[in-house]
Structure formats: C-alpha cells, structure tokens
Amino acid sequence: MKKIVLGTVIAAASLFAAANTTACAGCHGANFEKSALGKSQIVKGWSVAKVEKALKGYKAGTYGGAMKGVMKGQVARLSDADIKEIAEKISKL
C-alpha cells in the first residue's frame, strides 16, 4: 500500500490542474531535466519570464521549432494563470 501525503498531492494537482502532467513528464522528464524527444532545450531552471514567453508563444503558434505543433496542442487549454504557475514551478527546479 502506498503512503500518500495529502498536502503534496493537492498542491501538485492544483498546480497542473489544466495541464496533463503525464504528457509533460513523458517528454521533458519528471523535473523537466530532459530534452524533449531529443529536439528541445532542457527547460529545467529557466526563468519565469522565459517559460511564460515560450508557453504563450506555443499557444499563439508564434514560438518553437520542430515541436511547435505538438506543443501548441499541449498548451491550448492553459490560461495565463496556469502558464504562470507552471513557469514558476519550472523556474524553481
């Protein structure tokens, strides 16, 4: 039986409520330490501003190279508040 720390689960769930964290971790790693599919930069430790710019650009279709189409679909449902929360999380890794 797994021991679950409720506060941690709730915090993680609310932080990525609009994002599919499984999809993020699948390509970027659990701590955003991987180059997604060997094509992206490693985003772990990026500044809040840099992550927000990238995610908003993907959403608008104005940012990205090889993974532009994939990422546009991943961020399409994120609000600006969701993007800010994700950017803050990544910047602290």
C-alpha positions in Angstrom: 0.0 0.0 0.0 1.4 3.4 -0.9 1.6 6.2 1.6 0.2 9.4 0.1 1.0 12.8 1.6 -2.3 14.6 1.0 -0.9 18.2 1.0 1.6 17.3 -1.7 -1.0 15.6 -3.9 -3.4 18.5 -3.6 -0.6 21.1 -4.3 0.5 19.1 -7.4 -3.0 18.7 -8.6 -3.9 22.3 -8.3 -0.6 23.5 -9.8 -1.2 21.5 -13.0 -5.0 21.4 -13.0 -5.3 22.4 -16.6 -2.1 20.7 -17.8 -1.6 17.0 -18.4 1.5 16.5 -16.2 1.9 12.9 -17.5 2.4 14.3 -21.0 4.9 16.9 -19.7 6.9 14.3 -17.8 6.8 11.9 -20.7 8.9 14.2 -22.9 10.5 16.6 -20.5 11.2 14.3 -17.5 9.7 14.5 -14.1 11.8 17.5 -13.2 12.0 19.0 -16.8 15.6 17.8 -17.0 15.3 16.1 -20.4 15.5 17.4 -24.0 12.0 16.5 -25.2 12.3 13.8 -27.8 15.9 15.0 -28.3 14.7 18.1 -30.0 14.0 20.7 -27.3 16.1 22.7 -25.0 16.2 21.5 -21.4 13.8 23.8 -19.6 14.7 23.0 -16.0 15.7 26.2 -14.3 14.5 28.6 -16.9 13.3 31.9 -15.6 9.6 32.5 -15.1 9.7 35.1 -18.0 11.4 32.7 -20.4 9.0 29.8 -19.7 6.0 32.1 -19.9 7.2 33.5 -23.2 7.7 30.0 -24.6 4.4 28.6 -23.5 2.4 31.7 -24.6 4.3 31.6 -27.9 3.4 27.9 -28.4 -0.2 28.7 -27.6 -0.3 31.5 -30.1 1.7 29.5 -32.7 4.5 32.0 -32.8 7.2 30.1 -30.9 9.1 26.9 -31.4 10.8 24.8 -34.0 10.4 21.1 -34.6 7.9 20.6 -31.7 5.8 23.7 -32.4 2.7 21.8 -33.5 2.9 19.3 -30.7 3.3 21.9 -28.0 0.6 24.1 -29.4 -1.8 21.3 -28.7 -0.4 20.7 -25.2 -0.8 24.3 -24.1 -4.1 25.2 -25.9 -6.3 24.9 -22.9 -3.9 26.6 -20.4 -5.0 30.0 -19.1 -2.4 32.8 -18.4 -2.7 31.9 -14.7 -1.9 28.2 -15.5 1.1 29.2 -17.6 2.3 31.5 -14.8 2.0 28.7 -12.2 3.9 26.2 -14.4 6.6 28.8 -15.2 7.1 29.5 -11.5 7.4 25.7 -10.8 9.9 25.2 -13.6 12.0 28.2 -12.6 12.5 26.7 -9.1 13.8 23.3 -10.3 
